[in-house]
């Protein structure tokens, strides 16, 4: 299991938005079963790319710490 799969499986934030997100969410949850209809203004590709860069950065920091301890 790679790190992105782990995050997707165990992250509750993706399935349970917090109160701040609920106020500004204008998508229609469960409009078609379990699908979400996103607004055109939401740039999900950019958000996912930024999250992926941040996760890679955290992985590199963790790897450097382990190598420094060895």
N, CA and C of each residue as an Amber inpcrd file, in Angstrom:
protein
   210
   0.8650000  -1.1820000   0.0000000   0.0000000   0.0000000   0.0000000
   0.9060000   1.2380000   0.0000000   0.7260000   2.1190000  -0.9720000
   1.5410000   3.3250000  -0.9970000   0.9340000   4.3970000  -0.0860000
   1.6550000   5.4580000   0.1160000   1.2600000   6.4770000   1.0900000
  -0.0430000   7.1640000   0.7040000  -0.2400000   7.4530000  -0.5720000
  -1.4730000   8.1170000  -0.9990000  -2.6890000   7.2150000  -0.7510000
  -2.5400000   5.9130000  -0.9620000  -3.6420000   4.9910000  -0.6750000
  -3.9490000   4.9700000   0.8130000  -2.8990000   5.0080000   1.6210000
  -3.0780000   5.0420000   3.0780000  -3.8540000   6.2820000   3.4930000
  -3.4720000   7.4380000   2.9590000  -4.1620000   8.6870000   3.2950000
  -5.6170000   8.6230000   2.8600000  -5.8610000   8.1200000   1.6730000
  -7.2380000   8.0370000   1.1740000  -8.0870000   7.1100000   2.0320000
  -7.4850000   6.0210000   2.5080000  -8.2510000   5.0480000   3.2830000
  -8.5440000   5.5310000   4.6980000  -7.5960000   6.1940000   5.3320000
  -7.7350000   6.5170000   6.7430000  -8.0670000   7.9720000   7.0380000
  -8.1790000   8.7980000   6.0440000  -8.4880000  10.2060000   6.2830000
  -9.9850000  10.3960000   6.4390000 -10.4010000  10.8170000   7.5920000
 -11.8280000  11.0460000   7.8400000 -12.2660000  12.3900000   7.2750000
 -11.3370000  13.3020000   7.0760000 -11.7010000  14.6250000   6.5820000
 -12.3060000  14.5540000   5.1830000 -11.9200000  13.5930000   4.3980000
 -12.4460000  13.4950000   3.0420000 -13.9120000  13.0910000   3.0580000
 -14.3000000  12.2740000   4.0310000 -15.6730000  11.7830000   4.0940000
 -16.5650000  12.6160000   4.9950000 -15.9850000  13.2920000   5.9820000
 -16.7610000  14.0450000   6.9540000 -16.2660000  15.4940000   7.0090000
 -16.7880000  16.3660000   6.1630000 -16.3240000  17.7590000   6.1690000
 -16.6360000  18.4350000   7.4970000 -15.7460000  19.3400000   7.9080000
 -15.9770000  20.0370000   9.1750000 -16.9620000  21.1880000   8.9790000
 -17.3320000  21.8480000  10.0780000 -18.3640000  22.8920000  10.0330000
 -17.9620000  24.0530000   9.1270000 -16.6890000  24.4180000   9.1210000
 -16.2220000  25.5240000   8.2790000 -16.4240000  25.1870000   6.8000000
 -16.1110000  23.9560000   6.4180000 -16.2920000  23.5530000   5.0270000
 -17.7630000  23.4590000   4.6540000 -18.6070000  23.0670000   5.5890000
 -20.0340000  22.9380000   5.2970000 -20.6650000  24.2880000   4.9650000
 -20.1920000  25.3660000   5.6070000 -20.7460000  26.6940000   5.3250000
 -20.4610000  27.1330000   3.9020000 -19.2770000  26.8320000   3.4100000
 -18.9270000  27.3210000   2.0800000 -19.0900000  26.2640000   0.9950000
 -19.5080000  25.0610000   1.3570000 -19.7080000  24.0120000   0.3650000
 -20.9850000  24.2950000  -0.4230000 -20.8390000  24.3610000  -1.7180000
 -22.0120000  24.5930000  -2.5540000 -22.2590000  23.4180000  -3.4880000
 -21.4940000  22.3310000  -3.2790000 -21.7680000  21.1340000  -4.0710000
 -22.9940000  20.4420000  -3.4980000 -23.4740000  19.4670000  -4.2100000
 -24.6750000  18.7550000  -3.7860000 -24.2960000  17.3390000  -3.3800000
 -23.9950000  17.1030000  -2.1020000 -23.6350000  15.7480000  -1.7100000
 -24.8010000  14.7910000  -1.9240000 -24.4640000  13.6220000  -2.3600000
 -25.4340000  12.5490000  -2.5860000 -26.4930000  12.9190000  -3.6290000
 -26.1250000  13.7680000  -4.5910000 -27.0590000  14.1210000  -5.6490000
 -27.3890000  12.8930000  -6.5010000 -26.3990000  12.0490000  -6.7260000
 -26.6040000  10.8060000  -7.4770000 -25.9920000   9.6730000  -6.6630000
 -26.6600000   9.2400000  -5.6490000 -26.1200000   8.1740000  -4.8160000
 -24.9530000   8.6830000  -4.0050000 -23.7710000   8.1830000  -4.2690000
 -22.5700000   8.5720000  -3.5270000 -21.7050000   9.5730000  -4.2860000
 -22.1880000  10.1190000  -5.3970000 -21.3930000  11.0480000  -6.1940000
 -21.5880000  12.4760000  -5.7190000 -20.5810000  13.3080000  -5.9300000
 -20.6520000  14.7290000  -5.6240000 -20.6080000  15.5050000  -6.9280000
 -21.4150000  16.5350000  -7.0180000 -21.3730000  17.4330000  -8.1650000
 -20.6050000  18.6630000  -7.7190000 -19.4470000  18.9010000  -8.3250000
 -18.5920000  20.0070000  -7.9190000 -18.8460000  21.2190000  -8.7990000
 -18.6870000  22.3790000  -8.2140000 -18.8130000  23.6180000  -8.9770000
 -17.6270000  23.7640000  -9.9120000 -17.8080000  24.5110000 -10.9800000
 -16.7200000  24.7540000 -11.9180000 -15.6010000  25.5660000 -11.2780000
 -15.9180000  26.3730000 -10.2790000 -14.9230000  27.2210000  -9.6340000
 -13.9340000  26.4600000  -8.7710000 -14.2440000  25.2230000  -8.4220000
 -13.3470000  24.4400000  -7.5770000 -12.2590000  23.8280000  -8.4520000
 -11.0260000  24.1280000  -8.1510000  -9.9140000  23.5830000  -8.9160000
  -9.3450000  22.3940000  -8.1500000  -9.9810000  21.2530000  -8.2860000
  -9.6050000  20.0670000  -7.5220000  -8.2380000  19.5330000  -7.9340000
  -7.8910000  19.6320000  -9.2030000  -6.5850000  19.1350000  -9.6350000
  -5.4670000  19.8990000  -8.9430000  -5.6150000  21.2090000  -8.8150000
  -4.5970000  22.0170000  -8.1470000  -4.5300000  21.6840000  -6.6640000
  -5.6760000  21.4650000  -6.0340000  -5.6920000  21.1140000  -4.6140000
  -5.0360000  19.7620000  -4.3750000  -5.3260000  18.7970000  -5.2220000
  -4.7320000  17.4700000  -5.0710000  -3.2340000  17.5230000  -5.3350000
  -2.8150000  18.2860000  -6.3330000  -1.3870000  18.4190000  -6.6240000
  -0.6540000  19.0700000  -5.4580000  -1.2510000  20.0890000  -4.8450000
  -0.6280000  20.7400000  -3.6940000  -0.5430000  19.7780000  -2.5170000
  -1.5840000  18.9880000  -2.3050000  -1.5690000  18.0160000  -1.2170000
  -0.5060000  16.9490000  -1.4700000  -0.3850000  16.5090000  -2.7090000
   0.6120000  15.4970000  -3.0410000   2.0280000  16.0250000  -2.8170000
   2.2840000  17.2880000  -3.2160000   3.6040000  17.8840000  -2.9780000
   3.9070000  17.9550000  -1.4850000   2.9160000  18.3410000  -0.6990000
   3.1050000  18.4450000   0.7540000   3.3850000  17.0790000   1.3770000
   2.6590000  16.0480000   0.9390000   2.8940000  14.7020000   1.4560000
   4.2830000  14.2000000   1.0840000   4.7090000  14.4700000  -0.1420000
   6.0520000  14.0710000  -0.5570000   7.1030000  14.7890000   0.2760000
   6.8750000  16.0650000   0.5710000   7.7950000  16.8270000   1.4080000
   7.8750000  16.2190000   2.8120000   6.7380000  15.8560000   3.3650000
   6.7210000  15.2350000   4.6910000   7.4150000  13.8780000   4.6770000
   7.2090000  13.1030000   3.6140000   7.8850000  11.8140000   3.4960000
   9.3960000  12.0030000   3.4360000   9.8620000  12.9910000   2.6870000
  11.2980000  13.2440000   2.5850000  11.8720000  13.6690000   3.9290000
  11.1650000  14.5090000   4.6660000  11.6330000  14.9250000   5.9870000
  11.7340000  13.7240000   6.9140000  10.7650000  12.8440000   6.8560000
  10.7770000  11.6580000   7.7020000  11.9350000  10.7420000   7.3080000
  12.1790000  10.5850000   6.0160000  13.2710000   9.7360000   5.5560000
  14.6080000  10.3060000   5.9970000  14.7870000  11.6060000   5.9550000
  16.0370000  12.2180000   6.3740000  16.2590000  12.0300000   7.8670000
  15.1990000  12.1290000   8.6740000  15.3270000  11.9290000  10.1080000
  15.7700000  10.5040000  10.4110000  15.2060000   9.5280000   9.7160000
  15.5660000   8.1340000   9.9460000  17.0170000   7.9040000   9.5640000
  17.4590000   8.4590000   8.4560000  18.8380000   8.2900000   8.0320000
  19.7980000   8.9590000   9.0080000  19.4000000  10.0830000   9.5930000
  20.2650000  10.7810000  10.5350000  20.4310000   9.9750000  11.8190000
  19.3960000   9.2400000  12.2200000  19.4540000   8.4430000  13.4470000
  20.3400000   7.2250000  13.2440000  20.2780000   6.6360000  12.0700000
  21.0540000   5.4130000  11.8040000  22.4680000   5.7280000  11.9480000
